[in-house]
């Protein structure tokens, strides 16, 4: 897998996660569920952080494979 493909897949995954979480927040608001008390924003931040770590690991692995290592 080339570095560009890995980055594209990671960004699409991040975008899909944000869209899914936004949909969940909208659905909960329509149902009258308050997500503020359950640390919803902290959970979103944690997921984005994990995706960032996964992205950097994927890029690192892609570079190692491109270098023949």
C-alpha positions as CSV (number, residue, x, y, z in Angstrom):
1,X,0.0,0.0,0.0
2,X,1.4,3.3,-0.9
3,X,1.7,6.2,1.5
4,X,-0.9,8.2,-0.4
5,X,-3.4,5.4,-0.2
6,X,-2.8,4.9,3.5
7,X,-3.4,8.6,4.2
8,X,-6.5,8.6,2.0
9,X,-8.0,5.6,3.8
10,X,-7.2,7.1,7.2
11,X,-8.8,10.5,6.4
12,X,-11.9,8.8,5.0
13,X,-12.1,6.8,8.2
14,X,-11.8,9.9,10.2
15,X,-14.5,11.7,8.2
16,X,-16.8,8.7,8.4
17,X,-16.3,8.6,12.2
18,X,-17.1,12.3,12.6
19,X,-20.2,11.9,10.4
20,X,-21.4,8.9,12.4
21,X,-20.9,10.7,15.7
22,X,-22.6,13.8,14.4
23,X,-25.5,11.7,13.3
24,X,-25.6,10.1,16.8
25,X,-25.6,13.5,18.4
26,X,-28.4,14.8,16.2
27,X,-30.5,11.6,16.8
28,X,-30.0,11.9,20.6
29,X,-31.0,15.6,20.5
30,X,-34.2,14.7,18.6
31,X,-35.0,12.1,21.2
32,X,-34.4,14.5,24.1
33,X,-31.3,12.7,25.4
34,X,-28.6,15.0,26.9
35,X,-25.2,13.8,25.9
36,X,-23.3,16.5,27.9
37,X,-23.4,14.5,31.1
38,X,-21.8,11.4,29.6
39,X,-18.6,13.0,28.3
40,X,-19.7,12.9,24.7
41,X,-17.3,15.6,23.6
42,X,-14.4,13.8,25.4
43,X,-15.3,10.6,23.6
44,X,-15.2,12.3,20.3
45,X,-11.8,13.8,21.1
46,X,-10.5,10.5,22.2
47,X,-11.6,8.8,19.0
48,X,-10.1,11.5,16.9
49,X,-6.9,11.1,18.8
50,X,-6.9,7.4,18.3
51,X,-7.4,7.8,14.6
52,X,-4.5,10.2,14.5
53,X,-2.3,7.6,16.2
54,X,-3.5,5.0,13.7
55,X,-2.8,7.4,10.8
56,X,0.8,8.1,12.0
57,X,1.4,4.4,12.5
58,X,0.1,3.6,9.0
59,X,2.3,6.2,7.5
60,X,5.3,4.9,9.4
61,X,4.7,1.4,8.2
62,X,4.2,2.6,4.7
63,X,7.5,4.4,4.8
64,X,9.3,1.3,6.1
65,X,7.9,-0.8,3.3
66,X,8.8,1.8,0.7
67,X,12.3,1.9,2.0
68,X,12.5,-1.9,1.8
69,X,12.7,-2.3,5.6
